[in-house]
């Protein structure tokens, strides 16, 4: 069983690697022996700093490769995959599609978009579609082309509980605040594409040696203020947010041979949120 979960020798590309979940799973993949390619739209210097921290933490494991790229830009994505092919001699075992635009409510990000649907700016809608939908397709096409050459590979898409259920907007209603906040429509609509996109690819390429699965995380703790934590606890069966480290197991599992008979699946890691 230990060998089944090993990632030694695997080349794993993670988009959105500088984000909260991206940092955590890149750390897990390096710990389990993978050669990780970290990419994000942030400056390459920031990615390099994250990679150096992982090298210090896991000095006996392969050194992560960093490539700055914008999934919304075709030339940038082509350059990314040219670099992946160069450093890994054309091999790509796993793609993790994490890059996305999301209106977050935490201490590290701007306040959540206050607009209800009828007032939501279409410019923001178009930006989200460019990254969360078109960017997802663009990166996945490039990955599939590389994987088909070896007739092997695994794609892990990342959705949201809001791809399975509608947001409970009371989560964003806080005592003492006159203006109600809302989870905006762009994130909900674009993430709703992901599970069925996963099933589409899984059934299309199953006989070509490719597996495609989807993870649905929810409520990942990122220094949220107490009023948000209190609301979340009331609405979650487990009564708390998800610790980032609790995502390591699901992502390692799907990247490893331990999940070899899974394709087209949606693995929900939401503390029971969608069970109610």
C-alpha positions, 0 to 999 in steps of 0.5 A: 500500500505504501508503494501505491501512494508513492509519487516518486518519479512522477512529473506533476504540473500544478497551476495556481501553485502560489495560492493557499491550496496550491502551496499546500499540495505542492508541498505534499507532492514534493514530500511524496517524491514527485518532480513538481512544476509550479506555475502561477500568474504571480511574479516568478520571484515569488514562485522561486521563493516558495520552491526554495522553501520546499527544497529546504523542507525536503532536501532529499526530494526533487527540486521544484521547477517554477514557471510564471504563466497566465492561463488566460494567455495562449502564448504564455501557456504554450511557453509553459508546456514547452518548458515542462517538456524541456525539464521533464523530457516530454513527460507529464504524469499529472496536471492539477488545474487549480488556477481560478478567479474567486471572490474570497472572504478572508483576512488576506484578500479584498472583501467579497463582491457586494453586488447581487446578480442584477448589478454584477459587472459583466467585465468581471464575468468575462474575466472569470470566464477567461480564467476559470473556463477558457483557461482551464480548457487551454491548459488541459488541451496542452496537457492532453496532447503531451499525455497522449504521446505516452498514452498515460496521464492523470488530470485533477480538476478542482471545482467547488461545493458551489458547482454542486449546490447554490451558495447559502448567502446567509453565510455572508450576512453579518450582525451589525452590517447593514449591507448584505454581501453575496457570493457572486455569480461568476464563480458559481457559474464557472465552477459548475462547468468543472465536474461535467468537464471532468466526466467528458474528458474521462469518458473520451480518453479512458481507452487512451490511458488518461484518467480525469477526476475532480476534487471539491474542496470547501471552506479552506481556512485562510485567516477568516475573521471571527464573524465568518467562522461563526457563520460557517460553523453554524452551517457546516455539519463538522462545525468548522473550516477545513485546515489546508493540510486536510487536503493533502491526502485527497490530492496525493491519493488522486495523483497516485496509483492508489486511485488507479480505478477512478476516472470521471469521479468527483471527490467531495472534501467539504466537511459534509456541507453538501450533505445537508 
